[in-house]
């Protein structure tokens, strides 16, 4: 009887280790891409975040997004907005997963999964307009 209890305990521990806990992602977050792969930039007025959209596949489809907090904004001599951002992103979106990096120290393994199975919705961001022209 003791032997079957031991096997049952071992089976439960094995299943617990094989089944991922909520908040674990299947794949690790890749490093922030080179800016040559950047396809667009968006400013989120509500969150005061500047978003960089990348195409890792190089086909123009957005498959990696970073979100940096805006420290300061100003207008250039020509009236265009200029955003001064934090050096590293607070949020990353990749592979249908939103990651959070509260320490804002770049991709180094301490990022946390914020939400899984989420799509990046570009349509939620309204284009910036200044004097009737896009920024």
Helices and strands as residue ranges (DSSP letters): H 2-18, G 35-37, E 38-44, E 49-54, E 64-75, E 81-85, E 91-94, E 97-100, E 112-116, G 122-124, E 129-130, E 133-134
